[in-house]
Amino acid sequence: MISFKQYLNETPAEQQRLLTDVERALNTSVRAASGLNYITSAHWSREVGRPLFWSSQESNNLRVAMNTLSPPLRKTAVVFALRIDDTRPATVPGPLSASQLPFDAVVIVEPVNGDMIAVPSLRQPLKSVFSSGRGSQSDAFRINDIVKAATRNIVFYARQHHSTRRG
């Protein structure tokens, strides 16, 4: 049995492990997207607190998505934002256009309790997926579910892109 002091020393290492596992899974999930038409690069940026380069609407929608976390834990949450250099024409109509299929996904990880929130599109922050850190599922299954939910739009684009190129 470990003492309380030893428990406090181990906790930041476990929190850091959760963050690195999530970051590794997210980066792996968008690796194939870099070779698609109109997408020159795709990566996840890691930010703590309020991101400075976001518009006020994106910040407000992020705040709406983070409302499921308790107020003191919102300050410790780490935000992973999907950054894609997208050159799709905005005026082309269709389900794969930039206006119809946004690539503005966000994953919020709260390392203290292990809670995770996946927001497939910041334009619709209420359509998010929440995974509680308290439960019987292991971190690997929870991370897999969150990554699938967060990369829903890019996976749809990739599947449609490949099906249209073949035909």
C-alpha positions as CSV (number, residue, x, y, z in Angstrom):
1,M,0.0,0.0,0.0
2,I,1.3,3.4,-0.9
3,S,1.2,6.5,1.2
4,F,-0.8,9.6,0.3
5,K,2.4,11.5,-0.4
6,Q,3.5,8.8,-3.0
7,Y,0.0,9.0,-4.5
8,L,0.4,12.7,-5.1
9,N,3.8,12.2,-6.7
10,E,2.4,9.6,-9.1
11,T,-0.7,11.5,-10.2
12,P,1.0,14.1,-12.5
13,A,2.8,11.3,-14.3
14,E,-0.5,9.5,-15.0
15,Q,-2.1,12.7,-16.1
16,Q,0.8,13.4,-18.5
17,R,0.5,9.8,-19.8
18,L,-3.2,10.3,-20.6
19,L,-2.4,13.5,-22.5
20,T,0.4,12.0,-24.5
21,D,-1.7,8.9,-25.3
22,V,-4.6,11.1,-26.6
23,E,-2.1,13.3,-28.6
24,R,-0.5,10.2,-30.2
25,A,-3.9,8.8,-31.2
26,L,-5.1,12.0,-32.6
27,N,-1.9,12.6,-34.7
28,T,-2.1,9.0,-36.0
29,S,-5.8,9.5,-37.0
30,V,-5.1,12.4,-39.4
31,R,-1.8,11.2,-40.9
32,A,-3.6,9.8,-44.0
33,A,-5.6,13.1,-44.6
34,S,-2.5,15.0,-45.7
35,G,-2.5,13.3,-49.1
36,L,-6.0,14.1,-50.0
37,N,-7.1,16.6,-52.7
38,Y,-7.2,20.2,-51.4
39,I,-5.6,19.3,-48.0
40,T,-1.9,20.1,-47.8
41,S,-1.4,19.3,-44.2
42,A,-3.3,18.1,-41.2
43,H,-2.2,18.1,-37.5
44,W,-3.6,18.6,-34.0
45,S,-2.3,21.6,-32.0
46,R,-2.2,21.4,-28.2
47,E,-3.3,24.4,-26.2
48,V,-3.9,25.0,-22.5
49,G,-6.5,27.6,-21.6
50,R,-8.1,29.9,-24.1
51,P,-6.5,29.8,-27.5
52,L,-5.4,33.2,-28.6
53,F,-5.7,32.8,-32.4
54,W,-9.4,31.8,-32.4
55,S,-12.3,34.0,-33.3
56,S,-14.7,35.1,-30.7
57,Q,-17.4,32.8,-32.1
58,E,-15.1,29.8,-31.9
59,S,-14.1,30.7,-28.3
60,N,-17.8,31.0,-27.3
61,N,-18.6,27.6,-28.9
62,L,-15.6,26.1,-27.1
63,R,-16.9,27.5,-23.8
64,V,-20.3,25.9,-24.5
65,A,-18.7,22.6,-25.1
66,M,-16.7,22.8,-21.9
67,N,-19.8,23.5,-19.8
68,T,-20.0,19.8,-19.0
69,L,-16.8,20.1,-16.9
70,S,-17.0,21.5,-13.4
71,P,-15.8,25.2,-13.2
72,P,-12.5,24.6,-11.3
73,L,-11.5,21.9,-13.7
74,R,-12.0,24.0,-16.8
75,K,-8.8,25.8,-16.1
76,T,-6.8,22.6,-16.2
77,A,-8.3,21.3,-19.4
78,V,-6.1,20.8,-22.4
79,V,-7.6,21.6,-25.8
80,F,-6.5,19.7,-29.0
81,A,-7.6,21.6,-32.1
82,L,-7.5,20.1,-35.6
83,R,-5.6,22.4,-37.9
84,I,-5.9,21.7,-41.6
85,D,-4.5,23.7,-44.5
86,D,-7.7,23.4,-46.5
87,T,-7.8,24.8,-50.1
88,R,-11.3,23.5,-51.0
89,P,-13.2,26.1,-52.9
90,A,-15.9,27.6,-50.7
91,T,-18.3,28.3,-53.6
92,V,-18.5,24.8,-55.0
93,P,-21.9,23.3,-53.9
94,G,-22.0,19.8,-52.5
95,P,-21.6,17.7,-49.4
96,L,-17.8,17.9,-49.6
97,S,-17.5,21.6,-49.9
98,A,-15.9,23.8,-47.2
99,S,-19.2,25.3,-46.2
100,Q,-21.0,22.0,-45.8
101,L,-18.2,19.8,-44.2
102,P,-16.1,21.9,-41.8
103,F,-12.8,20.7,-40.4
104,D,-12.9,22.4,-37.0
105,A,-12.9,19.5,-34.6
106,V,-11.8,19.9,-31.0
107,V,-10.9,17.4,-28.3
108,I,-10.9,18.6,-24.7
109,V,-9.1,16.5,-22.1
110,E,-9.4,17.2,-18.4
111,P,-6.4,15.3,-16.9
112,V,-7.3,15.5,-13.3
113,N,-10.4,13.3,-13.5
114,G,-9.7,11.9,-17.0
115,D,-12.8,13.4,-18.6
116,M,-12.7,13.8,-22.4
117,I,-15.0,15.7,-24.8
118,A,-14.9,15.4,-28.6
119,V,-16.5,18.1,-30.7
120,P,-16.6,17.1,-34.3
121,S,-17.4,20.6,-35.4
122,L,-17.2,23.8,-33.4
123,R,-20.1,25.2,-35.5
124,Q,-22.3,22.8,-33.6
125,P,-20.8,22.5,-30.1
126,L,-23.8,20.8,-28.5
127,K,-23.3,17.7,-30.7
128,S,-20.3,16.6,-28.7
129,V,-19.3,13.2,-27.2
130,F,-18.5,13.1,-23.5
131,S,-16.4,10.3,-21.9
132,S,-16.2,10.2,-18.1
133,G,-13.0,9.4,-16.5
134,R,-14.8,7.5,-13.8
135,G,-15.9,4.1,-15.1
136,S,-15.1,0.6,-16.0
137,Q,-13.7,1.3,-19.5
138,S,-9.9,1.5,-19.9
139,D,-8.3,4.6,-21.3
140,A,-7.5,2.9,-24.6
141,F,-11.2,2.2,-25.4
142,R,-12.2,5.7,-24.3
143,I,-9.5,7.3,-26.4
144,N,-10.5,5.3,-29.4
145,D,-14.1,6.4,-29.0
146,I,-13.1,10.0,-28.7
147,V,-10.8,9.9,-31.7
148,K,-13.5,8.3,-33.8
149,A,-16.0,11.0,-32.8
150,A,-13.6,13.9,-33.3
151,T,-12.4,12.8,-36.8
152,R,-15.9,12.0,-38.1
153,N,-15.8,14.8,-40.7
154,I,-12.3,14.1,-42.0
155,V,-13.0,10.3,-42.3
156,F,-16.2,11.0,-44.2
157,Y,-14.3,13.3,-46.6
158,A,-11.5,10.7,-47.1
159,R,-14.0,7.9,-47.9
160,Q,-16.0,10.1,-50.3
161,H,-12.8,11.4,-51.9
162,H,-11.5,8.0,-52.6
163,S,-14.8,6.7,-53.9
164,T,-15.1,9.6,-56.3
165,R,-11.5,9.2,-57.5
166,R,-12.0,5.6,-58.4
167,G,-15.2,6.1,-60.4
